Amino acid sequence: MVTRIFIWLGRLILAFVVLSLLAVGLWRFVPVPVTATMLMDENGFTRDWEPLSRIDRNMVSAVIAAEDSKFCEHSGFDAEAIEQAIEERMAGKRERGASTISQQTAKNVFLWQGGGFFRKGLEAWFTFLIEHLWDKRRIMEVYLNVAETGIGTYGVAAGAERYFQHSAAQLSESEASRIAAALPSPKTRAVINPTGFTRRYGNSIRARIGVVRRDALDACVYE
């Protein structure tokens, strides 16, 4: 009986590994048609897939400035950010996000929203896979096409049309920064006429876009 359990467990693990490899390999070349987050959104969803060549570089610089300044350096995980987040949790301080753009892409494409150690474990697995089977440009391209940018709105192309009535190919630094500022909480943070923290955060991101360009923190996306 025990032997049979281990055999079936081994088969399940093998099947999961094979299927996950196939899925990651497929989305390396094919636009992601839909995600679990989109399907589970009670508001429905609007999205428009755009290749990175038709997304303004300001948007790439803005999300790197806001979400993951070490995007071009790490292999999917920011050890320093994770360590700081753990220390803050132990000290009872407000927790900061430690997820990289790669981790967020893995979660958004292959998994579901919410926490839990099981989902985090799967997220780590898929992050490892996309970092090794995709390049940084593809990770950024997929991220910008599946990230929630507003209520029922997914991807920066749909976000640009919704908020600014033009394509993502011509986002100004200010527009890109405002979209990036709303990404952590797209259902509650305003992109048009933001106030308070969201406005200050957007201004901070816009200022850091210059640092991203100066220090070539987005070079891996365009090399």
C-alpha positions in Angstrom: 0.0 0.0 0.0 2.7 2.4 1.0 4.7 1.5 -2.2 1.6 2.3 -4.3 1.2 5.7 -2.7 4.8 6.6 -3.4 4.4 5.4 -7.0 1.3 7.5 -7.6 2.9 10.4 -5.8 6.0 10.1 -8.0 3.7 10.0 -11.1 1.8 13.1 -10.0 5.1 15.0 -9.4 6.4 13.9 -12.8 3.2 14.9 -14.5 3.2 18.3 -12.8 6.9 19.0 -13.8 6.2 18.0 -17.5 3.0 20.0 -17.7 4.6 23.1 -16.1 7.6 22.8 -18.5 5.2 22.6 -21.5 3.2 25.6 -20.3 6.3 27.7 -19.7 7.7 26.7 -23.0 4.5 27.6 -24.8 4.1 31.0 -23.3 7.7 31.8 -24.2 6.5 32.3 -27.7 2.7 32.6 -27.7 0.8 35.5 -26.1 -0.9 34.5 -22.9 -4.6 34.4 -23.8 -6.1 34.6 -20.3 -5.1 34.0 -16.6 -6.9 32.6 -13.6 -7.0 36.1 -12.1 -8.9 37.4 -15.1 -11.3 34.6 -15.1 -12.0 35.0 -11.4 -12.5 38.8 -11.6 -16.1 39.5 -10.7 -15.9 42.7 -12.7 -15.1 40.8 -15.9 -11.9 41.8 -17.7 -10.7 43.9 -20.6 -7.2 43.3 -22.1 -5.2 44.0 -25.2 -2.0 42.1 -25.9 0.8 44.3 -27.2 4.4 43.2 -28.0 7.0 45.1 -26.1 8.1 46.8 -29.2 4.8 48.7 -29.1 5.0 49.6 -25.4 6.8 52.8 -24.5 10.1 52.5 -22.8 8.8 54.9 -20.2 6.5 52.1 -18.9 9.3 49.6 -18.6 11.5 52.2 -16.7 8.5 53.1 -14.5 7.8 49.5 -13.3 11.5 48.8 -12.7 11.7 52.0 -10.7 8.6 51.1 -8.7 8.7 47.3 -8.4 12.1 45.9 -9.0 15.2 48.0 -9.4 17.4 44.9 -9.5 15.4 43.2 -12.3 18.4 43.0 -14.6 20.7 41.7 -11.8 18.8 38.9 -10.0 17.8 35.5 -11.2 14.2 35.8 -10.1 14.6 36.5 -6.4 15.9 39.6 -4.5 17.5 38.1 -1.5 18.1 41.4 0.2 14.5 42.5 -0.2 13.3 39.1 1.2 15.6 39.5 4.2 14.4 43.0 4.9 10.8 41.9 4.7 11.4 39.0 7.2 13.2 41.4 9.6 10.3 43.9 9.4 7.7 41.1 10.0 9.6 39.9 13.0 9.9 43.5 14.3 6.1 43.9 13.9 6.5 46.7 11.4 4.4 47.2 8.3 5.4 44.5 5.8 6.9 45.6 2.5 6.6 43.8 -0.8 9.5 41.6 -1.6 8.3 40.0 -4.9 10.2 40.7 -8.0 8.7 41.3 -11.4 9.7 37.8 -12.3 7.8 36.4 -9.2 4.7 38.6 -10.0 4.8 37.4 -13.6 4.9 33.7 -12.5 2.0 34.2 -10.1 -0.1 36.2 -12.5 0.3 33.8 -15.4 0.4 30.4 -13.8 -1.3 30.7 -10.4 -3.9 32.7 -8.5 -3.9 35.6 -6.1 -3.6 35.2 -2.4 -0.9 33.9 -0.1 -0.2 30.7 1.6 3.0 28.6 1.6 1.7 26.2 -1.0 1.1 28.9 -3.5 4.4 30.6 -2.6 6.2 27.3 -3.3 4.6 27.0 -6.7 5.4 30.6 -7.4 9.1 29.9 -6.6 9.0 26.9 -9.0 7.5 28.9 -11.9 9.8 31.8 -11.2 12.8 29.5 -11.5 11.4 28.1 -14.8 10.7 31.4 -16.5 14.1 32.8 -15.4 15.8 29.9 -17.1 13.5 29.3 -20.1 12.6 32.9 -21.0 14.8 36.0 -21.3 14.3 39.2 -19.3 12.7 40.9 -22.3 10.0 38.2 -22.5 9.4 38.3 -18.7 8.9 42.1 -18.9 6.6 41.7 -22.0 4.4 39.2 -20.3 4.3 41.1 -17.1 3.1 44.3 -18.8 0.4 42.4 -20.6 -1.1 40.5 -17.7 -0.7 42.8 -14.7 -4.0 44.3 -13.4 -4.0 48.0 -14.2 -7.5 48.9 -12.9 -10.9 47.4 -12.1 -11.5 44.8 -14.8 -8.5 46.1 -16.8 -5.4 44.0 -17.5 -2.2 45.0 -19.2 -0.8 48.4 -19.8 -2.2 48.6 -23.3 -5.8 48.4 -22.0 -4.8 50.7 -19.1 -3.4 53.3 -21.5 -6.6 53.3 -23.6 -8.8 53.4 -20.5 -7.0 56.2 -18.7 -5.4 58.3 -21.5 -7.3 57.3 -24.6 -4.2 56.5 -26.6 -2.0 53.4 -27.1 0.8 52.2 -24.8 3.3 53.1 -27.5 3.2 56.8 -26.5 3.1 56.9 -22.7 4.7 59.9 -21.2 6.9 59.6 -18.0 4.0 61.0 -16.0 1.4 58.6 -17.4 3.7 55.6 -17.1 4.5 56.5 -13.5 0.8 56.9 -12.5 0.0 53.4 -13.9 3.0 52.0 -12.1 1.9 53.6 -8.8 -1.4 51.9 -9.0 -0.1 48.4 -9.8 0.2 47.2 -6.2 -3.5 48.0 -5.6 -5.2 48.6 -8.9 -8.8 48.4 -7.6 -8.3 51.2 -5.1 -5.6 53.5 -6.4 -6.6 56.2 -8.9 -4.6 56.7 -12.0 -6.5 59.8 -13.1 -6.2 62.7 -10.7 -4.5 60.7 -7.9 -4.3 62.2 -4.5 -2.4 61.6 -1.3 0.0 58.7 -1.2 -0.7 57.6 -4.7 0.1 61.0 -6.1 3.3 61.2 -4.1 4.3 57.7 -5.0 3.7 58.4 -8.7 5.9 61.5 -8.5 8.6 59.5 -6.8 8.5 56.9 -9.5 8.7 59.6 -12.2 11.8 61.0 -10.6 13.4 57.6 -10.4 12.9 56.9 -14.1 15.9 59.1 -14.7 18.0 56.9 -12.4 16.8 53.8 -14.3 18.0 55.3 -17.6 21.2 56.8 -16.2 22.3 53.5 -14.5 20.9 51.3 -17.4 18.7 49.4 -15.0 16.5 48.4 -17.9 19.4 47.4 -20.2 18.6 43.7 -20.1 15.2 44.3 -21.7 16.7 46.2 -24.6 20.1 44.6 -25.2 
